[in-house]
Amino acid sequence: MPIVKIDGLDTYYEIHGEGETLVLLHNGFSCAMMWDGIHALLVEAGFRVLMYDRRGFGRSDGGPDFAGHYVDRRFRGQNVSALAELTAQLGIGRFHILGQCEGGVVGVDYAVRYPGRVKTLVAASTLCHSLIPMEDFNRQKLPATFEALDPALQQKYNRWHGADRGRLFYDICAQGGGCYGKTGFFDLRPALVQVAVPVLVMYPDRGYFFDVEQGVAFYRHLTTGELLVFPKCGHNIFEHYPQMYARQVVDFIRRNR
């Protein structure tokens, strides 16, 4: 199992294919396994695909203080530092980024901190700014406990993270909003105006978590941006339209080489 040490903890990663590097950033509840239906399509298109599990997700160690890390105000910045360390250890220079939901937040933050290392960024189903505090938002949108989840989702979390860890961070997020609950209102707009690379915003028209207007607001705050709305589509665009999802990412990168 490919592992690198970041801050003394094992970080799991996979690399597939040859060509320009495209880094895939998973959302806030899953891990690199969420890309199982996507990454092969990107490899076929001629990319070297890097996927990894962020700290505490999937096959990466969380450390004894993972619960504290998950609600720490430094969580966002630490995700960016970890990506920088991972790519440095793997000898990866400039690369493209594809982030789903919270993965898009990591991608935006990374592009702001390291503008010279990012070629393009695709953010899918990523929140632009919250209209209510995130703690309240999560309580409205998520079942209160792991046990209240649909059994199929429980099985998925257990497969991704293991029973104990999946239950732990789901409950922390559902009940308190995770690190975002500590910051009150979430607002990515100040970061978006600083992104200097081409960005594609992909959004569903019928997302359960975020209205399509969030995608429009995200796009409006970019200097160099494009907006693509998927029809009759829920939050996980990659599950509804895997072929189209991958093709749009590839076409965007090719347009902006």
Secondary structure, DSSP 8 states (H G I E B T S, - for coil): --EEEETTEEEEEEEESSSEEEEEE--SS--GGGGTTTHHHHHHTTEEEEEE--TTSTTS---TTHHHHHH-TTHHHHHHHHHHHHHHHTT--SEEEEEETHHHHHHHHHHHH-GGGEEEEEEES---B-SS-HHHHHHHHS-SSGGGS-HHHHHHHHHHH-HHHHHHHHHHHHHH-HHHHHTSS-B-HHHHTT--S-EEEEEESS-SSS-HHHHHHHHHT-SSEEEEEETT--S-HHHH-HHHHHHHHHHHHHHT-
